[in-house]
């Protein structure tokens, strides 16, 4: 089996997580920093990860609002997902990512991560949460 990639979109950093080959567990892989405007490096790196890790499915976290309205963050995340679909030839699926960064930050604080370390990995941990929730939802079906 091939792996699933989880993406936590941010306007400055994008967290990436990948599943194991059986699709049971998610692991944070890396945080890609970008300027929020020119997504060419970001897309190239994501496609490189797709190839290197034999990814066959992409899960994008959507930062839904509590009123379910479309925010600028949702529009931007979908725009990036569409660009990645075009560049990779793979279809992205969406997963609600409400509060994942808050949960990731709380977890990192509880394990005693330094402020610097938290900033480096919080987006990866959020991507890991998004992907793990998606993998678990597939098993429940």
Secondary structure, DSSP 8 states (H G I E B T S, - for coil): --EEEEEE--SSEEEEEEE-TTSS-EEEEEEEE--SS--HHHHHHHHHHHHHTTEEEEEEEE---TT----HHHHHHHHHHHHHHHHHS--EEEEE-TTHHHHHHHHHHHTT--HHHHHHHHHHHHHHHHHHHHHHHHHH-
